[in-house]
Amino acid sequence: MSNFVKFIEENILYEILAVSWLLFLWKYYLNLRQRDFVTRLTDLPKSVEGLMTKDIYEKARIYFLDKLAFNDFESIFSELCTMVYLLTLCYHRFWMWSVDTVKYCGLDDTNEILISAICMFIINTTYDIIFLPFKIYFTFILEQKHGFNKEARKSTFFTPLFFIKDQLLKFVVHEVITIPLLCAVIWIIKNGEDYCFLYLWIFLIVAALFLMIIYPELIAPLFDKYTPLPNGDLKTKIEALAASINYPLYKIFIVENSKRSSHSNAYLYGFYKHKRIVLYDTLVEEYYKPAEGEIDTKGCTTDEVLAVLAHELGHWNHSHTLKGFILGQLHLLLNIFLYTKLENYKPIFEAFGFVDVQPTFIGFIIITMYISNPPNVLFQYVTNILARRFEFEADKFAKTLGHGQALKSSLIKLHKDNLSYPLHDKLYSSWHHNHPQVLERIEAIDKED
């Protein structure tokens, strides 16, 4: 038994890589199944005839295959990067660069919190630079090819500058939020002693709630323009819908998403009696701004928008967001608990090149990103099952409010507008989708109670 344990300890790095590649190959296998499934369906299936025309179906099919190929290539590249990172002991190199930076600046090189903050900045910067070409390709080539990228319209001269500004702003906001959080996490771990995992869990719950409050108020407006929904028929009917189920509606906003994409959405947010509803301008027919040369009308009618919101209000009525948040926090607690049990396990650090030092930040990365990866994947699978159940419940709620037919037409229209491919291999869908397939949703709406 001791020889087996010794073998495990001496090969931790290779075991992590093996598990990582096994998980990757499993997902790649699912993608191959889906690609083969979609490739064979060149003619319009009878089950889809009422959903979209043959022309739209073919566009959605090609769009899906293009995205699948892009995701496969990015996933392979990411997995190879992970392998290079681990085999060349990059985390150790990043840590030593951080120590050297602190020394060069004449600061305290024994301050682990300061070194960790610099190390996180280096890791995040490296990651963003490496994967920036993928963002550029996806935005300006793949999405533009299929008519979704509004950042590349010929009428907008400064689109490259807009993209650069957007990416830089995202990076700055991310660093401003995550680095102070990291410093607080390390301080709690260093000083929490026996109840460290509990203190850390409570802190991260409070931090998550705080971010949920400030994101829509302070962060989201940095990227998109939010304006109150003007008085009119749509606003009046939304207010009436909210009042009919005692939803404490405070404000309704239209977000100018059309400047970057023609994909559409709607969501609710807010606490207690200060609930907000946000509509993408691409969702509402009267606010949709077509791209240059675009002829087809997109977006939903007033009744269809109300049906979409009735679905979202169904999530609120059934406390789906709260249930998801609680489930997520329990998952977080399990990860933290696992970390506290392995944080001083020296062979893990030695496998990553840390022989003389065991940085808290690095241990947190190794355990939560690599050691916990298999159970996290399984947890995501279970979460997807619950999320699909929540979607059916929300659809049923919208139907009970009398919006069943409008919800069906909105689902059909949104699938057409977003070129969403409607058919999927069952195994692929069970692992990847947190929403039921549109045909399943329509069938459930049509069912007699």
DRENDO-1510 file (C-alpha; in Angstrom, 1 decimal, always signed):
<recs>
REC; n; res; u; v; w
REC; 1; MET; +0.0; +0.0; +0.0 .
REC; 2; SER; +2.8; +2.4; +0.9 .
REC; 3; ASN; +4.4; +1.8; -2.6 .
REC; 4; PHE; +1.1; +2.7; -4.2 .
REC; 5; VAL; +0.8; +5.9; -2.2 .
REC; 6; LYS; +4.3; +6.8; -3.0 .
REC; 7; PHE; +3.6; +6.2; -6.7 .
REC; 8; ILE; +0.6; +8.4; -6.6 .
REC; 9; GLU; +2.5; +11.2; -4.8 .
REC; 10; GLU; +5.4; +11.1; -7.2 .
REC; 11; ASN; +3.2; +11.3; -10.3 .
REC; 12; ILE; +0.5; +13.8; -9.3 .
REC; 13; LEU; +1.3; +16.1; -12.2 .
REC; 14; TYR; +0.9; +13.4; -14.8 .
REC; 15; GLU; -2.3; +12.1; -13.0 .
REC; 16; ILE; -3.8; +15.6; -13.2 .
REC; 17; LEU; -2.9; +15.8; -16.9 .
REC; 18; ALA; -4.3; +12.3; -17.6 .
REC; 19; VAL; -7.7; +13.2; -15.9 .
REC; 20; SER; -7.8; +16.5; -17.8 .
REC; 21; TRP; -7.2; +14.8; -21.1 .
REC; 22; LEU; -9.8; +12.1; -20.3 .
REC; 23; LEU; -12.4; +14.8; -19.6 .
REC; 24; PHE; -11.4; +16.7; -22.8 .
REC; 25; LEU; -11.7; +13.5; -24.9 .
REC; 26; TRP; -15.1; +12.8; -23.4 .
REC; 27; LYS; -16.4; +16.3; -24.4 .
REC; 28; TYR; -14.7; +15.9; -27.8 .
REC; 29; TYR; -16.5; +12.6; -28.3 .
REC; 30; LEU; -19.8; +14.3; -27.5 .
REC; 31; ASN; -19.0; +17.0; -30.1 .
REC; 32; LEU; -18.2; +14.3; -32.7 .
REC; 33; ARG; -21.5; +12.7; -32.0 .
REC; 34; GLN; -23.3; +16.0; -32.4 .
REC; 35; ARG; -21.4; +17.0; -35.6 .
REC; 36; ASP; -22.2; +13.6; -37.2 .
REC; 37; PHE; -25.8; +14.1; -36.1 .
REC; 38; VAL; -26.1; +17.6; -37.6 .
REC; 39; THR; -24.1; +16.8; -40.8 .
REC; 40; ARG; -26.5; +14.0; -41.8 .
REC; 41; LEU; -29.6; +16.2; -41.4 .
REC; 42; THR; -29.1; +18.2; -44.6 .
REC; 43; ASP; -32.8; +18.2; -45.5 .
REC; 44; LEU; -35.4; +20.0; -43.4 .
REC; 45; PRO; -36.7; +17.4; -40.9 .
REC; 46; LYS; -40.4; +17.0; -40.6 .
REC; 47; SER; -40.3; +17.8; -36.9 .
REC; 48; VAL; -38.8; +21.2; -37.7 .
REC; 49; GLU; -41.2; +22.2; -40.5 .
REC; 50; GLY; -43.4; +24.3; -38.2 .
REC; 51; LEU; -40.4; +25.9; -36.6 .
REC; 52; MET; -38.4; +27.4; -39.5 .
REC; 53; THR; -38.2; +27.4; -43.3 .
REC; 54; LYS; -35.6; +25.3; -45.1 .
REC; 55; ASP; -33.6; +28.4; -45.8 .
REC; 56; ILE; -33.4; +29.4; -42.1 .
REC; 57; TYR; -32.8; +25.8; -41.1 .
REC; 58; GLU; -29.8; +25.5; -43.4 .
REC; 59; LYS; -28.4; +28.8; -42.1 .
REC; 60; ALA; -28.8; +27.6; -38.5 .
REC; 61; ARG; -27.2; +24.3; -39.4 .
REC; 62; ILE; -24.1; +25.9; -41.0 .
REC; 63; TYR; -23.8; +28.4; -38.1 .
REC; 64; PHE; -23.9; +25.6; -35.5 .
REC; 65; LEU; -21.3; +23.5; -37.4 .
REC; 66; ASP; -19.1; +26.6; -37.7 .
REC; 67; LYS; -19.4; +27.3; -33.9 .
REC; 68; LEU; -18.8; +23.6; -33.1 .
REC; 69; ALA; -15.6; +23.5; -35.2 .
REC; 70; PHE; -14.4; +26.8; -33.6 .
REC; 71; ASN; -15.1; +25.4; -30.1 .
REC; 72; ASP; -13.3; +22.2; -30.9 .
REC; 73; PHE; -10.2; +24.0; -32.1 .
REC; 74; GLU; -10.2; +26.4; -29.1 .
REC; 75; SER; -10.7; +23.5; -26.7 .
REC; 76; ILE; -7.8; +21.5; -28.2 .
REC; 77; PHE; -5.6; +24.6; -28.1 .
REC; 78; SER; -6.6; +25.3; -24.4 .
REC; 79; GLU; -5.9; +21.7; -23.5 .
REC; 80; LEU; -2.4; +21.9; -25.1 .
REC; 81; CYS; -1.8; +25.2; -23.3 .
REC; 82; THR; -2.7; +23.5; -20.0 .
REC; 83; MET; -0.3; +20.7; -20.7 .
REC; 84; VAL; +2.5; +23.1; -21.5 .
REC; 85; TYR; +1.7; +25.2; -18.4 .
REC; 86; LEU; +2.0; +22.2; -16.2 .
REC; 87; LEU; +4.9; +20.4; -17.7 .
REC; 88; THR; +7.0; +23.5; -17.9 .
REC; 89; LEU; +6.1; +24.5; -14.3 .
REC; 90; CYS; +4.7; +27.8; -15.5 .
REC; 91; TYR; +2.9; +28.5; -12.1 .
REC; 92; HIS; +6.3; +28.3; -10.4 .
REC; 93; ARG; +7.8; +30.6; -13.0 .
REC; 94; PHE; +4.9; +33.1; -12.6 .
REC; 95; TRP; +5.4; +33.1; -8.8 .
REC; 96; MET; +9.1; +33.7; -9.0 .
REC; 97; TRP; +8.5; +36.6; -11.5 .
REC; 98; SER; +6.1; +38.0; -8.9 .
REC; 99; VAL; +8.8; +37.7; -6.2 .
REC; 100; ASP; +11.4; +39.4; -8.4 .
REC; 101; THR; +8.9; +42.2; -9.2 .
REC; 102; VAL; +8.3; +42.9; -5.5 .
REC; 103; LYS; +12.1; +42.9; -4.9 .
REC; 104; TYR; +12.7; +45.2; -7.9 .
REC; 105; CYS; +10.1; +47.7; -6.6 .
REC; 106; GLY; +11.8; +47.6; -3.2 .
REC; 107; LEU; +8.8; +46.2; -1.4 .
REC; 108; ASP; +8.5; +43.4; +1.2 .
REC; 109; ASP; +9.3; +40.1; -0.6 .
REC; 110; THR; +7.9; +38.2; +2.4 .
REC; 111; ASN; +4.4; +39.7; +1.9 .
REC; 112; GLU; +2.6; +36.7; +0.4 .
REC; 113; ILE; -0.6; +38.7; -0.2 .
REC; 114; LEU; +1.2; +41.2; -2.3 .
REC; 115; ILE; +3.1; +38.6; -4.3 .
REC; 116; SER; -0.2; +36.7; -4.9 .
REC; 117; ALA; -1.9; +39.8; -6.2 .
REC; 118; ILE; +1.0; +40.4; -8.7 .
REC; 119; CYS; +1.0; +36.7; -9.6 .
REC; 120; MET; -2.7; +36.7; -10.3 .
REC; 121; PHE; -2.2; +39.8; -12.5 .
REC; 122; ILE; +0.5; +38.1; -14.5 .
REC; 123; ILE; -1.6; +34.9; -14.9 .
REC; 124; ASN; -4.7; +36.8; -16.0 .
REC; 125; THR; -2.7; +39.0; -18.4 .
REC; 126; THR; -1.0; +36.0; -20.0 .
REC; 127; TYR; -4.3; +34.2; -20.4 .
REC; 128; ASP; -6.0; +37.1; -22.0 .
REC; 129; ILE; -3.1; +37.7; -24.5 .
REC; 130; ILE; -3.0; +34.0; -25.5 .
REC; 131; PHE; -6.7; +33.8; -26.1 .
REC; 132; LEU; -7.3; +37.2; -27.6 .
REC; 133; PRO; -7.0; +35.9; -31.2 .
REC; 134; PHE; -9.9; +33.5; -30.5 .
REC; 135; LYS; -12.1; +36.4; -29.4 .
REC; 136; ILE; -11.1; +38.4; -32.5 .
REC; 137; TYR; -11.8; +35.5; -34.8 .
REC; 138; PHE; -15.1; +34.7; -33.1 .
REC; 139; THR; -16.4; +38.3; -33.2 .
REC; 140; PHE; -15.1; +39.6; -36.5 .
REC; 141; ILE; -15.1; +36.5; -38.6 .
REC; 142; LEU; -17.5; +33.8; -37.3 .
REC; 143; GLU; -20.2; +36.0; -35.9 .
REC; 144; GLN; -19.9; +38.5; -38.8 .
REC; 145; LYS; -20.1; +35.7; -41.3 .
REC; 146; HIS; -23.5; +34.8; -40.0 .
REC; 147; GLY; -24.8; +38.4; -39.5 .
REC; 148; PHE; -24.6; +38.7; -35.7 .
REC; 149; ASN; -21.6; +41.0; -35.2 .
REC; 150; LYS; -22.7; +44.6; -35.1 .
REC; 151; GLU; -19.2; +45.7; -34.1 .
REC; 152; ALA; -18.1; +45.2; -37.7 .
REC; 153; ARG; -20.7; +47.2; -39.6 .
REC; 154; LYS; -19.3; +49.2; -42.4 .
REC; 155; SER; -21.1; +52.3; -41.2 .
REC; 156; THR; -19.1; +52.2; -37.9 .
REC; 157; PHE; -15.6; +53.4; -38.7 .
REC; 158; PHE; -14.1; +52.9; -35.3 .
REC; 159; THR; -15.2; +49.3; -34.7 .
REC; 160; PRO; -11.7; +48.0; -34.0 .
REC; 161; LEU; -11.2; +50.8; -31.5 .
REC; 162; PHE; -14.6; +49.9; -29.9 .
REC; 163; PHE; -13.5; +46.2; -29.6 .
REC; 164; ILE; -10.1; +47.2; -28.1 .
REC; 165; LYS; -11.8; +49.6; -25.6 .
REC; 166; ASP; -14.3; +46.9; -24.7 .
REC; 167; GLN; -11.6; +44.3; -24.0 .
REC; 168; LEU; -9.4; +46.7; -22.0 .
REC; 169; LEU; -12.4; +47.8; -19.9 .
REC; 170; LYS; -13.3; +44.2; -19.2 .
REC; 171; PHE; -9.8; +43.4; -18.2 .
REC; 172; VAL; -9.5; +46.4; -15.9 .
REC; 173; VAL; -12.9; +45.7; -14.2 .
REC; 174; HIS; -12.0; +42.1; -13.8 .
REC; 175; GLU; -8.7; +42.9; -12.1 .
REC; 176; VAL; -10.2; +45.6; -9.9 .
REC; 177; ILE; -12.7; +43.1; -8.6 .
REC; 178; THR; -10.7; +39.8; -8.4 .
REC; 179; ILE; -7.4; +41.1; -7.0 .
REC; 180; PRO; -8.9; +42.6; -3.8 .
REC; 181; LEU; -11.1; +39.5; -3.4 .
REC; 182; LEU; -8.0; +37.3; -3.7 .
REC; 183; CYS; -6.1; +39.3; -1.0 .
REC; 184; ALA; -9.1; +39.0; +1.3 .
REC; 185; VAL; -9.3; +35.2; +0.7 .
REC; 186; ILE; -5.6; +34.7; +1.4 .
REC; 187; TRP; -5.9; +36.8; +4.6 .
REC; 188; ILE; -8.8; +34.6; +5.8 .
REC; 189; ILE; -7.0; +31.4; +5.0 .
REC; 190; LYS; -3.9; +32.6; +6.9 .
REC; 191; ASN; -5.9; +33.7; +9.9 .
REC; 192; GLY; -8.9; +31.5; +10.0 .
REC; 193; GLU; -7.3; +28.5; +11.8 .
REC; 194; ASP; -9.7; +25.6; +12.5 .
REC; 195; TYR; -12.8; +27.4; +11.1 .
REC; 196; CYS; -11.0; +28.8; +8.0 .
REC; 197; PHE; -13.3; +27.0; +5.5 .
REC; 198; LEU; -16.4; +28.3; +7.3 .
REC; 199; TYR; -15.2; +31.9; +7.4 .
REC; 200; LEU; -14.0; +31.7; +3.8 .
REC; 201; TRP; -17.4; +30.3; +2.7 .
REC; 202; ILE; -19.3; +33.1; +4.5 .
REC; 203; PHE; -17.1; +35.8; +3.0 .
REC; 204; LEU; -17.5; +34.5; -0.5 .
REC; 205; ILE; -21.3; +34.3; -0.1 .
REC; 206; VAL; -21.3; +37.9; +1.0 .
REC; 207; ALA; -19.0; +38.9; -1.8 .
REC; 208; ALA; -21.2; +37.2; -4.4 .
REC; 209; LEU; -24.3; +38.9; -3.0 .
REC; 210; PHE; -22.5; +42.3; -3.1 .
REC; 211; LEU; -21.4; +41.7; -6.7 .
REC; 212; MET; -25.0; +40.8; -7.6 .
REC; 213; ILE; -26.1; +44.2; -6.3 .
REC; 214; ILE; -23.4; +46.4; -7.8 .
REC; 215; TYR; -23.1; +44.6; -11.2 .
REC; 216; PRO; -26.3; +45.8; -12.8 .
REC; 217; GLU; -26.0; +49.3; -11.2 .
REC; 218; LEU; -22.3; +50.1; -11.6 .
REC; 219; ILE; -20.6; +47.6; -13.8 .
REC; 220; ALA; -23.0; +46.7; -16.6 .
REC; 221; PRO; -23.6; +50.3; -17.6 .
REC; 222; LEU; -19.9; +50.7; -18.3 .
REC; 223; PHE; -20.3; +48.4; -21.3 .
REC; 224; ASP; -23.9; +49.1; -22.5 .
REC; 225; LYS; -26.4; +51.9; -22.4 .
REC; 226; TYR; -29.4; +51.3; -20.2 .
REC; 227; THR; -32.4; +53.6; -20.6 .
REC; 228; PRO; -35.8; +53.5; -18.9 .
REC; 229; LEU; -38.5; +52.0; -21.1 .
REC; 230; PRO; -40.5; +54.9; -22.5 .
REC; 231; ASN; -44.2; +55.2; -21.7 .
REC; 232; GLY; -46.4; +53.3; -24.1 .
REC; 233; ASP; -48.3; +50.1; -24.7 .
REC; 234; LEU; -45.4; +47.8; -23.9 .
REC; 235; LYS; -44.6; +49.4; -20.6 .
REC; 236; THR; -48.2; +49.5; -19.5 .
REC; 237; LYS; -48.7; +45.9; -20.2 .
REC; 238; ILE; -45.5; +44.8; -18.5 .
REC; 239; GLU; -46.5; +46.7; -15.4 .
REC; 240; ALA; -49.9; +45.1; -15.5 .
REC; 241; LEU; -48.3; +41.7; -15.9 .
REC; 242; ALA; -46.0; +42.3; -12.9 .
REC; 243; ALA; -48.9; +43.6; -10.8 .
REC; 244; SER; -51.1; +40.6; -11.6 .
REC; 245; ILE; -48.6; +38.3; -9.7 .
REC; 246; ASN; -47.5; +40.8; -7.1 .
REC; 247; TYR; -44.0; +41.1; -8.6 .
REC; 248; PRO; -42.4; +44.2; -6.9 .
REC; 249; LEU; -41.4; +45.9; -10.2 .
REC; 250; TYR; -39.3; +49.1; -9.6 .
REC; 251; LYS; -38.0; +49.9; -13.1 .
REC; 252; ILE; -37.9; +48.7; -16.7 .
REC; 253; PHE; -34.9; +49.2; -18.8 .
REC; 254; ILE; -33.9; +48.8; -22.5 .
REC; 255; VAL; -30.3; +47.9; -23.0 .
REC; 256; GLU; -28.6; +48.9; -26.3 .
REC; 257; ASN; -27.2; +45.5; -27.1 .
REC; 258; SER; -27.6; +46.1; -30.9 .
REC; 259; LYS; -24.3; +48.0; -31.0 .
REC; 260; ARG; -22.4; +44.8; -30.5 .
REC; 261; SER; -24.6; +41.9; -31.4 .
REC; 262; SER; -28.1; +41.0; -32.8 .
REC; 263; HIS; -28.6; +38.2; -30.3 .
REC; 264; SER; -31.5; +38.9; -27.9 .
REC; 265; ASN; -32.4; +38.3; -24.3 .
REC; 266; ALA; -34.3; +39.6; -21.3 .
REC; 267; TYR; -33.6; +39.2; -17.6 .
REC; 268; LEU; -34.8; +40.2; -14.1 .
REC; 269; TYR; -32.7; +41.4; -11.2 .
REC; 270; GLY; -32.9; +43.1; -7.9 .
REC; 271; PHE; -33.6; +42.4; -4.2 .
REC; 272; TYR; -36.7; +42.7; -2.2 .
REC; 273; LYS; -39.0; +45.6; -3.4 .
REC; 274; HIS; -36.5; +46.9; -6.0 .
REC; 275; LYS; -36.9; +44.5; -8.8 .
REC; 276; ARG; -35.9; +45.5; -12.3 .
REC; 277; ILE; -36.7; +44.1; -15.8 .
REC; 278; VAL; -34.1; +44.5; -18.6 .
REC; 279; LEU; -35.0; +44.0; -22.2 .
REC; 280; TYR; -32.4; +43.8; -25.0 .
REC; 281; ASP; -33.3; +46.2; -27.8 .
REC; 282; THR; -32.8; +43.3; -30.1 .
REC; 283; LEU; -35.6; +41.4; -28.4 .
REC; 284; VAL; -38.3; +44.1; -29.0 .
REC; 285; GLU; -39.5; +44.5; -32.5 .
REC; 286; GLU; -40.1; +48.2; -32.3 .
REC; 287; TYR; -36.6; +48.9; -30.9 .
REC; 288; TYR; -34.6; +46.5; -33.1 .
REC; 289; LYS; -31.9; +48.3; -35.2 .
REC; 290; PRO; -31.2; +46.3; -38.3 .
REC; 291; ALA; -27.6; +46.1; -39.6 .
REC; 292; GLU; -26.8; +47.9; -42.9 .
REC; 293; GLY; -28.5; +46.1; -45.8 .
REC; 294; GLU; -30.6; +43.9; -43.4 .
REC; 295; ILE; -34.2; +43.6; -44.7 .
REC; 296; ASP; -35.9; +41.0; -42.5 .
REC; 297; THR; -37.8; +42.2; -39.5 .
REC; 298; LYS; -36.5; +40.7; -36.2 .
REC; 299; GLY; -37.5; +40.9; -32.6 .
REC; 300; CYS; -40.8; +40.1; -30.9 .
REC; 301; THR; -44.2; +41.7; -30.8 .
REC; 302; THR; -45.6; +43.2; -27.6 .
REC; 303; ASP; -47.5; +39.9; -26.8 .
REC; 304; GLU; -44.4; +37.8; -27.4 .
REC; 305; VAL; -42.2; +40.0; -25.2 .
REC; 306; LEU; -44.9; +39.7; -22.5 .
REC; 307; ALA; -44.7; +35.9; -22.9 .
REC; 308; VAL; -40.9; +35.9; -22.6 .
REC; 309; LEU; -41.2; +38.0; -19.4 .
REC; 310; ALA; -44.0; +35.7; -18.1 .
REC; 311; HIS; -41.5; +32.9; -18.4 .
REC; 312; GLU; -38.8; +34.9; -16.6 .
REC; 313; LEU; -41.4; +35.8; -13.9 .
REC; 314; GLY; -42.0; +32.0; -13.6 .
REC; 315; HIS; -38.4; +31.6; -12.5 .
REC; 316; TRP; -39.0; +34.3; -9.8 .
REC; 317; ASN; -42.3; +32.7; -8.7 .
REC; 318; HIS; -40.7; +29.3; -8.3 .
REC; 319; SER; -37.5; +30.8; -6.6 .
REC; 320; HIS; -35.3; +29.2; -9.2 .
REC; 321; THR; -32.6; +31.8; -8.9 .
REC; 322; LEU; -32.5; +31.4; -5.1 .
REC; 323; LYS; -32.4; +27.6; -5.4 .
REC; 324; GLY; -29.6; +27.8; -8.0 .
REC; 325; PHE; -27.7; +30.2; -5.7 .
REC; 326; ILE; -28.0; +27.9; -2.7 .
REC; 327; LEU; -26.9; +24.9; -4.8 .
REC; 328; GLY; -24.0; +26.9; -6.1 .
REC; 329; GLN; -22.9; +27.9; -2.6 .
REC; 330; LEU; -23.1; +24.3; -1.3 .
REC; 331; HIS; -20.9; +23.3; -4.2 .
REC; 332; LEU; -18.5; +26.1; -3.3 .
REC; 333; LEU; -18.4; +24.9; +0.3 .
REC; 334; LEU; -17.4; +21.4; -0.8 .
REC; 335; ASN; -14.6; +22.9; -2.9 .
REC; 336; ILE; -13.4; +25.0; +0.0 .
REC; 337; PHE; -13.6; +22.1; +2.4 .
REC; 338; LEU; -11.5; +20.0; +0.0 .
REC; 339; TYR; -9.0; +22.8; -0.3 .
REC; 340; THR; -8.6; +23.0; +3.5 .
REC; 341; LYS; -7.9; +19.3; +3.7 .
REC; 342; LEU; -5.2; +19.4; +1.0 .
REC; 343; GLU; -3.7; +22.9; +1.5 .
REC; 344; ASN; -0.7; +21.6; +3.3 .
REC; 345; TYR; -0.2; +18.5; +1.3 .
REC; 346; LYS; +3.4; +18.9; +0.2 .
REC; 347; PRO; +3.5; +16.5; -2.7 .
REC; 348; ILE; +1.0; +18.6; -4.6 .
REC; 349; PHE; +3.2; +21.7; -4.4 .
REC; 350; GLU; +6.3; +19.7; -5.3 .
REC; 351; ALA; +4.6; +18.4; -8.4 .
REC; 352; PHE; +4.2; +22.0; -9.5 .
REC; 353; GLY; +7.8; +22.9; -8.8 .
REC; 354; PHE; +7.3; +24.4; -5.3 .
REC; 355; VAL; +9.8; +22.6; -3.2 .
REC; 356; ASP; +10.8; +25.2; -0.6 .
REC; 357; VAL; +7.5; +27.2; -0.5 .
REC; 358; GLN; +3.8; +26.5; -0.5 .
REC; 359; PRO; +2.0; +29.7; -1.6 .
REC; 360; THR; -1.7; +29.8; -0.5 .
REC; 361; PHE; -2.7; +31.3; -3.9 .
REC; 362; ILE; -1.0; +28.5; -5.9 .
REC; 363; GLY; -2.5; +25.8; -3.7 .
REC; 364; PHE; -5.9; +27.3; -4.2 .
REC; 365; ILE; -5.5; +27.2; -8.0 .
REC; 366; ILE; -4.2; +23.7; -8.0 .
REC; 367; ILE; -6.9; +22.2; -5.8 .
REC; 368; THR; -9.9; +24.1; -7.1 .
REC; 369; MET; -9.0; +24.1; -10.8 .
REC; 370; TYR; -7.3; +20.7; -11.2 .
REC; 371; ILE; -7.9; +18.4; -8.2 .
REC; 372; SER; -11.6; +19.3; -8.0 .
REC; 373; ASN; -12.1; +19.2; -11.8 .
REC; 374; PRO; -13.8; +15.7; -12.0 .
REC; 375; PRO; -16.4; +16.3; -9.3 .
REC; 376; ASN; -17.0; +19.8; -10.6 .
REC; 377; VAL; -17.9; +18.4; -14.1 .
REC; 378; LEU; -20.3; +15.9; -12.5 .
REC; 379; PHE; -21.9; +18.7; -10.5 .
REC; 380; GLN; -22.4; +20.8; -13.6 .
REC; 381; TYR; -24.1; +17.8; -15.2 .
REC; 382; VAL; -26.5; +17.6; -12.3 .
REC; 383; THR; -27.0; +21.4; -12.4 .
REC; 384; ASN; -28.0; +21.2; -16.1 .
REC; 385; ILE; -30.6; +18.6; -15.3 .
REC; 386; LEU; -32.2; +20.8; -12.6 .
REC; 387; ALA; -31.9; +23.9; -14.9 .
REC; 388; ARG; -33.8; +22.1; -17.6 .
REC; 389; ARG; -36.5; +21.2; -15.1 .
REC; 390; PHE; -36.7; +24.9; -14.0 .
REC; 391; GLU; -37.2; +25.9; -17.7 .
REC; 392; PHE; -40.2; +23.6; -18.0 .
REC; 393; GLU; -41.7; +25.0; -14.8 .
REC; 394; ALA; -41.2; +28.6; -16.0 .
REC; 395; ASP; -42.9; +27.8; -19.3 .
REC; 396; LYS; -45.8; +26.2; -17.5 .
REC; 397; PHE; -46.2; +29.3; -15.3 .
REC; 398; ALA; -46.3; +31.5; -18.4 .
REC; 399; LYS; -49.0; +29.2; -19.9 .
REC; 400; THR; -51.1; +29.5; -16.7 .
REC; 401; LEU; -51.0; +33.3; -17.1 .
REC; 402; GLY; -52.5; +32.9; -20.6 .
REC; 403; HIS; -49.3; +33.4; -22.6 .
REC; 404; GLY; -48.8; +29.9; -23.9 .
REC; 405; GLN; -49.4; +30.5; -27.6 .
REC; 406; ALA; -47.4; +33.8; -27.5 .
REC; 407; LEU; -44.6; +32.0; -25.7 .
REC; 408; LYS; -44.5; +29.4; -28.5 .
REC; 409; SER; -44.4; +32.0; -31.2 .
REC; 410; SER; -41.6; +33.9; -29.3 .
REC; 411; LEU; -39.5; +30.7; -29.0 .
REC; 412; ILE; -39.9; +30.1; -32.7 .
REC; 413; LYS; -39.1; +33.6; -33.6 .
REC; 414; LEU; -36.1; +33.8; -31.3 .
REC; 415; HIS; -34.7; +30.6; -32.6 .
REC; 416; LYS; -35.0; +31.9; -36.1 .
REC; 417; ASP; -33.5; +35.3; -35.2 .
REC; 418; ASN; -30.6; +33.7; -33.3 .
REC; 419; LEU; -30.1; +30.9; -35.9 .
REC; 420; SER; -30.4; +28.4; -33.0 .
REC; 421; TYR; -30.1; +24.9; -34.3 .
REC; 422; PRO; -33.2; +23.0; -33.0 .
REC; 423; LEU; -32.0; +19.3; -33.0 .
REC; 424; HIS; -29.4; +17.7; -30.9 .
REC; 425; ASP; -27.9; +14.3; -30.0 .
REC; 426; LYS; -29.5; +13.3; -26.7 .
REC; 427; LEU; -26.2; +12.5; -25.0 .
REC; 428; TYR; -24.6; +15.7; -26.2 .
REC; 429; SER; -27.6; +17.7; -25.1 .
REC; 430; SER; -27.7; +16.1; -21.6 .
REC; 431; TRP; -24.1; +17.3; -20.9 .
REC; 432; HIS; -24.1; +20.6; -22.6 .
REC; 433; HIS; -27.6; +22.2; -22.4 .
REC; 434; ASN; -29.1; +23.9; -19.3 .
REC; 435; HIS; -32.2; +24.6; -21.5 .
REC; 436; PRO; -34.5; +21.9; -23.0 .
REC; 437; GLN; -34.6; +21.7; -26.8 .
REC; 438; VAL; -37.1; +24.1; -28.3 .
REC; 439; LEU; -39.2; +21.2; -29.7 .
REC; 440; GLU; -39.5; +19.7; -26.2 .
REC; 441; ARG; -40.6; +23.0; -24.8 .
REC; 442; ILE; -43.2; +23.6; -27.5 .
REC; 443; GLU; -44.5; +20.0; -27.0 .
REC; 444; ALA; -44.8; +20.6; -23.2 .
REC; 445; ILE; -46.7; +23.9; -23.7 .
REC; 446; ASP; -49.1; +22.1; -26.0 .
REC; 447; LYS; -49.8; +19.4; -23.5 .
REC; 448; GLU; -53.1; +19.4; -21.7 .
REC; 449; ASP; -52.8; +19.9; -18.0 .
</recs>
